[in-house]
Amino acid sequence: MNITIRQLQCFREVMRTGSISEAARTLQRTQPAVSNMIATLEEELGVELFERQRGRLIRKPEAHYFLEESEQILKRLNKTARTMKEIAGLELGRLKIACMPAASNYLMPRLVADFVQDKPKVNVSMMMRDSSVIEEWVASQQYDIGLAETPPPNRALSAMTFDLKCVCALPIDDPLAQKAFIGPKDLDGLPLATLQEDHPNYQSTLKAFRSQGATMNQRFELLTFQPALKLVEENLCYCICDPMTASGYLQRFDDRAQLVFKPFAPEVILSVSVLTPAHRPASVLASNFTEMLTTELDRLNDQFK
């Protein structure tokens, strides 16, 4: 059966006006075109919907029944069209985001808040997990976007990689806070808060110290850098942390910040990637949020120059 939307629209208007000519005027079509629409509709259905008596159309019982069905079809199509326009206009939909701990405290919630501010019909699922779990979730298409430490190559993932330059967190009144940048010799033998010894960031930091002939003194070993900042505030240690954590701290506390963050040289890199499923096209929502996220990651490296 090849019934068209235009046939249904013509039929509904003829039923409403009781006249081919009135329906044609309302639909801004010619009278022969509307007559042909009704005739081909009847042919497609295999039933007469109208009796023609001296130029008048008499609605048959079958026409009244078909009108109810037509109205439901047209209403559903109109609703679907409106929904698709809302989706295309970023007004409706669901976005599933998985992010690493470093981004979960401030960066990702802030970006999501900014993104949905003018989108009351957009729902977001935002979960914090280890990078290995995020990789699995996105590769299996359970999540639209993941922000994780850069994984090994995976054909199920599309990855945009960013090498984030770590910075040194110091108390605002520390003598070292006056320096333009901090190096291993500035922290030679001084207590540090670091990630676990098997973490790539720890290994990169250790390599930087050794390259300068300085001693790295790990006093605190932590899962994330967030609690390290409190230890630095208490003058218990220093910390070479990722710029996501540093930027989140500064934006959260603003002029009440007790810490400053200085560039660290030689560079200690935290490599992160924005992950999306490789075998599924991104939704309009996911594409726009991904663009927003990548812009923010680019900005982070510029913030602490």
C-alpha positions, 0 to 999 in steps of 0.5 A: 500500500502506497498511501501518502501524507498528502493524500491523507491531508487532502482527504482530511480537508475534504472531510472538513469542508465537504467540498473539493474546491474548498479543500483545494483553496485551503491547501493552495492546490488546484481542484483537479489535483485534489480530485486526483488525490482522493481518487487515487486514495480510494483506489489504493484503499479499494473502497469508495469514501464519497458518493458524487451527487450532482457535483456534491460529495456525500461522505460515506460511513467508511470515510468517517472511520478512515478520518479517525485513522487518518487524524491519528496518523497525521498527529503522530507524524506531526509530533515526530517531526516536532521531536526531530526538529527539537533533536536537531536543534539540541533541544531534546535528547539524552547524553551519556558521558563517562569521565575519569576522576580528575574531571568529575569534581568540577570540569565535567559538571561545569561543562554539562551545566553550561551545555544544558542551561538552555536545553530543559528537555535534554537529559544527561547521564554522567558517571565517574569511573576508572579509565579502563572502565570508561574505555570498555563502556564507550567501546561497547557503545553504552556511552556516547562520550568518555574522557579518560587517560589515553588507552592503547589503540582500539578499533572500537574507539575513536580517540582525540588525544590531548597531552596536558602539561602538569603544574606545581601546586604551592601555598600562595605564601610559599617563597617558591610561589614568586617564581615563573616556573618550578623545576625538580631542583626547586623541590629537591628532597621536599615532600610531595603528594603523588599518584600511585607508583605504577601510574604513568604520571608518577613515572613521568614525574620521577623521570623529570626529577632524575633528569635534573639530578634531584631527589623526589620525596613521595610523602603522600600516595593518592588515588587522585590529585583532588585530596592532595590540594588540601595537603598542600594547603596545610603546608604538608607537601607540594604536588605536581598535578594535572591542569584539570584539577588545578583549573577546577580548584581555581574556579571553585575558590576564585579569590579565596584560593589558598594555592597557586599553580606554576608551570613545571619544567621539564614537562610532566604530561598527563595524556587524556583522550576524548573517546567516542564509539568508532562504529556508531555515528555520533548524535547531534547532541554528542557532537556538539558536547564533544566540540565543547569538551575538546575546546576546554581541554585545549584551553587548559594548556594555555591557562598555566603558561 
